[in-house]
Amino acid sequence: MFICYTQKPELNFLICSAIFGDDDHGKLDSWNGREPFWSYPIPIPNLITAPTPSYGSAFSSLWDELPAVAVVGGQSSGKSSVLESIVGRDFLPRGSGIVTRRLLVLQLHKTKDGLEEYVEFAHLPRRQFTDFALVRKEIEDETDRLTGKTKQISAVPIHLSIYSPNVVNLTLIDLPGLTKVAVEGQPESIVQEIENMVRTYVQKPNCIILAITPANQDIATSDAIKLSREVDPSGERTFGVLTKLDLMDKGTNALDVLEGRAYRLRYPWVGVVNRSQADINRNVDMISARTKEREYFATSLDYGHHASKMGSEYLAKLLSKHLESVIRSRIPSITSSINKKHI
């Protein structure tokens, strides 16, 4: 059995909605929020909901306490492609330089097979997007609304929820790509500003770090691994993702990294193969790209023996399962901590 209870009834609703998800709305409808809420098996959680002003400090405390997966990587590491592969849709802004200029809190909701996919933004609560090209445009427009047409960054997040039968229940925070050099139109301080913003999230003890590293670069120069090593030296909170395996020099492979000999983490590394720029230019859809990725690992002489634990689909399921485990173990301490803050 499991108990979800704080001293504030409306916050009990918020916590249990986040934990139990849409499948238990019927139970929540008949619950008064003032007595302990009991449930048996806990579904995969969606951990972060869009900010609701009426909850005030209650939501801020919940946000601080809940675990989250922060996606970290250098520019051109393949970070955006990994996110799109997990979602199964092409929807993120693309371009050169710093593309992610505002935090993106991405909440995935798995729906029943056959239902139409759609997206909702927290700042447009009554509008549903079914055209993912318009989702990309809205992310760009909402970014520009706060930062202007400059290349500045902002820590104010954009919240969006994707409802699809092709995803797992999971919440991800997409952070600006780490960089070493400011581009034209940006102050030199932008390099440190981005690192400080990313560090603010990944240094939290409840943050799960998804460190994206390209396989065709030396692991020792990885921006994501360098930062994760500083804030999580034991590797307890870090999942390593190796991109661009198909772009390595002929005759080489990344087995030393994937098998933990080059840099060991608590959890096994996951290799992925994203769409190439040629695929993107030809508008190859993400479902086809997933199929191509599975075929790559299944037929690879180097990675075939690891095929069952490689690829974006496996990565999404791994993260979702881990996040479920973490939230199960932390809910008692979360409710206790919130109660101590007298919210």
N, C-alpha and C positions, 0 to 999 in steps of 0.2 A: 504494500500500500504506500501511497505517497500523499503528503500534505502540502498544500499551497496556501499560506495564510500570513497576512501581515495585519497591523492594527488599523489599516485604512481600507475600507471596503472597496472604494473605486480603484485602488491600486491592486487589490486582489484580482479584480476583473482583468486589469491590464496584464499582470503577470501570467495569469492562467490562459488568457487569450494568446499570449506570446508562446507559452509552453505547449499547450495542447492543440493549438491550431484550429483551422476551420472545422475539422471533423467533429469537434466537441462543442460547437456553438449551441446545440440543443441542450446540452447539460448546463452550460453557462446561463442560458436563458431562464432556467428554472432555479437558479442559485441566487441567494440574496446578497452574497459577498461578505456577510458578517460572521459566517461560521466556516470552519475548515472545509476546504473543497477536497474531496477524496476521489481518486481515480486509480484504476489498475494500470495496464500497460500504457506508457507514455509514448505517443507518436513522435516521429522525428520533429524536433522543434524548429520554429522560426523564431529567432531570438530577439530581433530588433524590430520594433514597429516605428512608424513615422511619428515624430514629436507631436504631442497633443497639448496645446497651451493650457487646457483646463487642469491637467495633472501637475503642472508647475514643477516644483522641486522633486515631486514623486517620480516623474519620468526621468529627470536628470540622474537621480539616484539609481533607478533601474538600469539606465543606459550604462552608468559607470560599473555596475556590478555584473552585468551579463557578459559572458564570453563572446568573442567575435573573431572572425577570420579576416585578417588584414592582408591584402595582396601587395607584395613589395617586389620591386625590380627596377633595374636601370632602364633608361630609354633604349628602345630597340631590343629589349630582352625577350619580347614576345608576350608581355604581360596582358595586353588587351586581347590578343588572340586566344590566350588561355581562358580568359573570362568568357569570351564569345563561344568557345568550344564547350565550356561547361553549360552555358545557357542553350546552345544549339541555334543561336541566331546572330546575325550580323547587325549590330545596333550601336556600337560605340564609335565616337568620333575618331577619325584617322587623320594622319598628316605627319609632317616633320616637326622636330622640336618637342616641346612639352604639350602633349595633347590633353592629358587629364589635368585640368587646372582647378577643379573643385573636387572635394571628396565625393565619391559616389557610393551610397549605401544601397546595395542591390539585394533585395529579398526575393527569393525564388519560392513559389508555391506550386507544388505538384497537384494537378487536377486530373479528373477522370479522362480516360482515353476517349477521343472523339470530340472533346470540347475545343472550341476555338481559343487560340492563344491571345492574350491581351496584356497590356501594360498600364499601370496607374502610377502617376506621380503624386507625391504628398502635397505639392503646391497646386495641383489641379485635381482635387479629390473627386469631382463629379464627371471626369472625362476618362474614357477608356481608349487606348491606342491599339489598333490591330495592325497598323502599317509600321514595321520596324524602322523604315527609313525616316518616318516622322518622329519616332522615338529618338533617333540620333539627332535630328534637328532640334528637338525640344531640349535635349541635354546641352547642345551647343548654345541655344538661345538663352537658357536659364543660366549657363555659365557666364555668357556675355552680359546678362542683366546685372550681375554683381561685379564683374571685373572689367566690364567694358570690352572694347575691341582690342584691348592690350594683351600682353602675354603674361600678365600677372596671375598669381594663384590665390586661392581663398580656402580657408579651413571650414567654411560654412558648407555643410553637406547637401547634396541633392539626393532625395530619397525616392526610389522607385521600386515597385513590386511587379514581378513577372509571373503570370499565371499560365501554366502550360503542362500538358501531359508528358512533355519530353524533358522535364527537369526533376531534380531531387529537392526536397525542402532544405533550404540552406540560405544563410545570410552572409554576404561578402562585403568588405569595405575596400573599394578601389582607391589607392593613393597615387598622387603624382609620381611619375617616374624619376628615380634618382639621377642626377646629372653631375658632370664635373665642370662643365663650361656653360656660361650664359650665352644665349643666342642674341642676335640683333633685336633691340627693342626691350631687352630685359636688363635690370641692374645686376652688377656682379654679385650682389647679395642673394640673388635668387637660388644659387646653389646651396647655400647654408639654410635659407628659408625652407626649401623643400625637405632637406634632411631633418630639420627641426620638427617640421610637421609630421613626417613619417615616424620619427623617433617618439613623438608624443603618444602615438598609438601603440607602437610595437613594444614599448617599454612597460606597458601595463601588464601586470602578472596574469590577467585573465585573457590576454590577447593571444590568439593562435596565429602564427606567422606563416604565410605562404610565400616562400622565398623563390622567386623566379630567376633562373640562371640559364643563359644560352650555352649549349654544349660545345659550340665552336669557338668558345673563349676559355682561357685558363680559369679554373675554379678559384684560384687565388686572387683573381682580379674582380670577382663578382661583388657588385655593390650590395646586393641583397644579403649575401652570405656574410659579408664584412659587418653589416649593421646588425644582423640577427646574432652573430657571434658576440657582439658587444653587449646586447641586452638579454641574450639567452645563451650564455656560454656553455651550458650543459646540453643544449639542443632539445630540451624537454618540451618546448612550445613550438618548435619549428618543423614544418614540412617542406622538404626541398623538391622543386620541380625543375626538370632539365628540358629545355626547349631546343628546337633546331637540330635534333639528332640527325636528321636527313641532310643537313648542310655541312657536316663535318668532312674534313679532307678524306679522300678515298684511301682506304687501308687503315683508318683509325676508327676508334669507337670510344664510348664513354662508360665502359663497364667499371673502371676504377671508381668513378663517381657513383654510379647507380648501385654498385655492390658495397659501397661504404668504405672503400679503402683509401680514397683520396680525401674525403671529409665525411666523418661519421655523424649522423644524427640519430636521435632515439627512434625515429620512424623511418622506414625505407624511403629512398628517393623514388620519385615517379617520373618517367620519361614521357614526353608528349611530342606529337608531330602536328604542327599547325598548318593552316593553309599557306601556300606560298603567295608572293605578290602576284604571280601570274594567275593563280587560282582566284584571288580577289578580283583581279582585273576582268576575269572571265565570268565573274558572278557565280562561282561554284558555291552552292548552298552548304550550310553547316552539317546537315544530315549526310550529304555525300562526303563531306570532309571527314566526318567521324568514321564512315565506312572505309575510306581510304587509309585512315590512321590505323584502324584495326588490322587491315590487310598488311600494312607496313610491318607492324610488330609480329604478326603471325608468320610472315615469310622471311623475316630478317635472320641472317646467319648469326649475327652478333647478339640480337635481343630476343630471338624466338623463344628461348627458355624462360624468359621473364614476361612473355606476352600477356598473361592473365592479370598481371599487376602493373600494366602500363596503359597509357592513354587517358584522354580527358574524361571519358565516362567513368573509368575506375577511380580517377582522382576525385570526381564529384561525390561518388558514393563513399569513398574513404573519409572525406571531410565531413559529410553529413553524419555518418556513423560516429565519428570522433566527437563532433559537436554535441550529438545526443548524449553520449557518455559523459561529457564534461558537464552539461547542464543538469543531468540527473544528480551528479555528485555534488553540485554547487548550490542547488536550490535551497536547502536548509540554511546554508550560511548567507545566501543572498537575502532571504526573508528576515533573518536575524539582524543582519547589518542594516537593512532598511529600517527596521523597527527601532534600532538604536539611534537612528538619526531623527526620530520623532516626526516623521513626515505624515 
